[in-house]
């Protein structure tokens, strides 16, 4: 069923292409110049948890650690305002002499003494987790390989499920979304840890689902609508799926915004990555994948099933 009012999405495809190119170039430049601000999961270091008798002053704790030489420390509440979780880039105290291993004591105990010297209340060390640099490097390599494998599998699936041109459009949209999300984290130097990596992989799934819905409608309309060129068929398809796309995106964003504002600092960057990914993924499913189809001159002949010689006769009663 053709909608009464068809929105001319493809009429703005050149402007959308320029916008996407600018975002991609900016993201790639930021990733090249600044790189990602990898968190403890990838760089190695120590994670400490302490329990205070009353609500902890996070700003005062950060200042105390900075004065003692623990630069770049991440200090957040964990579970309650009396529990404090710290992520330190060091695995041994800054004052320790590496040439004398016997003098190196637990960094958790050293930080505990430091905090107690600045506080009048009793503080309890709950746990100390040390992540080695080698483990962090392995996690980074595994995460990158997992992302590349996901893109390869997506391309193969869409090529089999639809057609090769659709797979190129789908993978281009996914690469577009991933690079921009990484670019945002690089530009603002937000901490990139395993939770953010999980969010990026979730963005791939979300964007793919949206792109598949649009591709399915485009394929169906190419077979149903006998009149009209490729641009008109794609505009009709995008108009038909716009309501579903917007409702899905808005309801998802409502949940993510709630997590971002009231979910706590532990999942702050996770929610932010998903918010950026959902917004960019919605845009790319409308413009990037469809734009690629237009650039590759998709038409009805690409979607007509190939009938082998003699099959017409076999289907006759």
N, C-alpha and C positions, 0 to 999 in steps of 0.2 A: 504494500500500500504506500503510494507516494504522498508525503506530507504536503499540506496546502502551501506552506511557506518554506521554501528551500533556502537555507543559509549558504552564502557563497564563501565557504571556508577556503577553497582552493584559489579563489581570487586574491587572497592575501598570502599565498604560499611563498612568494619571493621575499616579502617582508619577514615572514616567519623564518625563512632560511637564513636571512641576514642576522636575525635575533639569535638563532641557535648557534650560528658560527661565532658570533661575538662572545656568547657565554662559554662555548667550548674553548676558544682561544684564550680567554681570560683564565679559565680553569687550568688549562695546560700550562700557561705561563706561571701561574701561582704554584702549581705542583712542581714545576721545574726549578723555580727560584727558591721558594720557601720550603717545599716538601710538606709532608704531613707531620703533625705534632703527635708522634706515637706515644701511647700511654704505657703504663707499666707492663701490660701484657706482652708488648712487643720489644720494649727496650731493656727489660730486666730491672730489678730493684727490690724494694721491700714494701709489704703492706702490713700495717699495724692497726690493731683495734684496741681502744681503751674505753674504760667505763668510769665516768665521773659520778660524784654523789648528787650534784645538781646539774642544771643545764650548762653545757660547755660553751665558752666564748670562742667561736671558731676563728674570728679575726685575731684575737690575742694569741691563739695557738699558732696560727700562720706566722705572726710576727716573731714569736719565740723561736720557731724553727728556722726562719730566715736569718735571724741574728746568729744562730749556732752553726750556720753553714749549710743547712739543708735547703738548697735552692730548688725552686720548682715543685715544692711539696703541694700535694692536693689533699685538702682536709675537708671532710663532709660529715654530717650526722648519718648514723647508720641504725635504722630501726627506731630510735628515739633520740630526743635532744640531749640525753646523758651519755649516749654511746657515740664515739668518734672513730671514724675510719680514716687512716692516713696512707697515702701512696707516696713513697720516697724513691728517688732515683738511685739512692745509695743502698748498698747491701751491707756496708760496714760504716761505723761512725766516721765523720770527716776527720776527726782528731786522731784516729787510729793509725799506727805505723804498720803498713803492709809487710815490712821486712821482719816484723816481730809478731808472728801469728799468735803467740801465747798471750800477748797484750790485748788482742782483739776480743771484746766481749760482745754479747748479743746487742744488736742495735736497738732492739725493743727495750731492753733494760736501760740503755744509755738515754734514750728519748724519754723513758719514764722518769728517770731522775731529773732530767731537764725540765719536764712539765711540772713535777712536784716542787721544784725550786721556785717556780713562778706562781704556784697556787697554794692556797691554805687548806684545801680539802684533799682527801685521800683519793688516789687514782689507781685503778686496777688494769694491768695488762692482760687482755683476753686472748690474743693470738698474734703470732708473727709468721707471715708467709713470705718466703724469699723466692723470686723468679729470676733464674739465671739469664744472662744475655743470650746464650746459645739457644735456650728454649724460646725466648722471644723472637729470635731470628727465624727459627723453625716455624713458629706460629705465623709470622708475616709471610713466609714463602708458601705455607700451606693455604693461607687465606687467599693469596693471589692466585694460586693454581685452582682453588675451588671456584673462584669467580670466573676465570677463563673457561673452566670446564662447563660451568653453568651456561655461559653464553654459547659454547659450541653445541651443547645438547639442545638448547632452545632453537638454534638455527636448523639443526637436523630435524627436529620435531615439526617446525612450521613448514619446512620444505616438503615433508611427507604429507602433513595434514592439509596444506593448501597448495602452494606453488612456490618455486624458487624465488621469484620476485618478492613474494610476501615475506619469505624468510630473511631476505636482505633488509627489507624495511623494518621487520621486528627487531633484528639484532642491532641495526643502526640506532633504533629508538632506545634500546637497552643500554648500549654503549654511551649514547648521549646522556641518559639519565645518571648513570654511574659516574661518569667523568664530572658532571656538574655537581653532584653531591660531594664527591671528593674535593672538588675545587672550592666549594663553600667552606669545608673544614680546613683546607689549606690556607685560604685567604684570611680567615679569622683566627687561624692557629688554635682551633678547638681540639681538645684531646681526642685522638682516634684510638679506640681500644677494641676489644673483642665484641662488646655490645654494639658498637657502631658498625663493625664489620657485619654482624648479624642483621642490622638494620638495612645495610646496603644490599645484602642478599635478599631480604624481604622486599625491597624496592624492585629488584629484578622480577620477582614473582608477581608483585602487584601490577607493574607496568606491562608485563607479558599478558596477564589476564585481560587487561583493558585493550591491549592491541589485538588480541585474538578475537574479542567481541566485535571490534570494528572491522577486522579482516573478514570475519565470517559474513557480516552484513554486506560488505563490498562484493564478495564472491557471489552471494545469493542474488544481489541486485543486478550484477552483470548478466546473470542467466535469466532474470525475470523481465528486466526493462530492455525492450528491443530497440527503442529510439533513444537518442542522446549519446553524446560522446563520453569519454572516460571521466573527464572533469565533472560533468553533470551527474554521472552515476555515483562518483565518490562523494560529491556534495550531498546528494540524497541520502546516502548511507550514513554519513557523519551526522546529518540532521536527525535521522531516525534514532541513532544511538546516543545523541547528546543528553537527553533526559536521564537515561540510565547511568551514563558516565558521571554527570554532575551529582546525582543523588548518592551514588557510591562514594565519590570523592569527598563530598561534604560531610557525610556521616562518618567516614573514616577520619577526616580532619578534626571533627568534634572530639572524638576519643583521644586523638593524639595531642590536641591542644590541652585537654584536661591532664594528660600525663605530663606534658611539658611544664605546666604551671603549678600543679599540686602533687606531682609524682615524686618529688625529691630530686636531689642532685645526682643520685646514683644512676638514674635513667634519663637525666636531662638531655644529654647528647644523643642518646638512643632515640628519644622522641623527636628531637630536632632533625636528625637524619631522615626519619620517616616522613616528617612534615614536608621537608624540601623534596624528598623523593616522590611523594604523592602529588604535589603540585606540578613538578616537572614531568612526572609520568603521565598525568592527565593531559598536559599540553602535548607531549610527544606522541601519545596515541592518536591525537587528532591531527597534528601537523607533520611530525617527523616521518612516521611510517607511511602515511598517505602521500607525503611529498616525495618520498623515495619511489613509491609506485608510479607517480606521475612522471618522475625523471626517467624511469625505466620503461615508460610508454606501455603501461599495462592496458590490455584490451580484452574483448570477449574471447578472441581466439586463444589466449593464454589459459582460459578457464574451461574451454570446451573439452570434455573427456575424449581421449583418443580411442576410436573404435577400430578394432582390428578387422581385417577383411574376413567376411563370412559371419561375423557376430550378428549382423542385422537379420540374416536368414535364420540363425539359430533361435532368435527371440520370437519369430513368427509362430502362430499356433498351427 
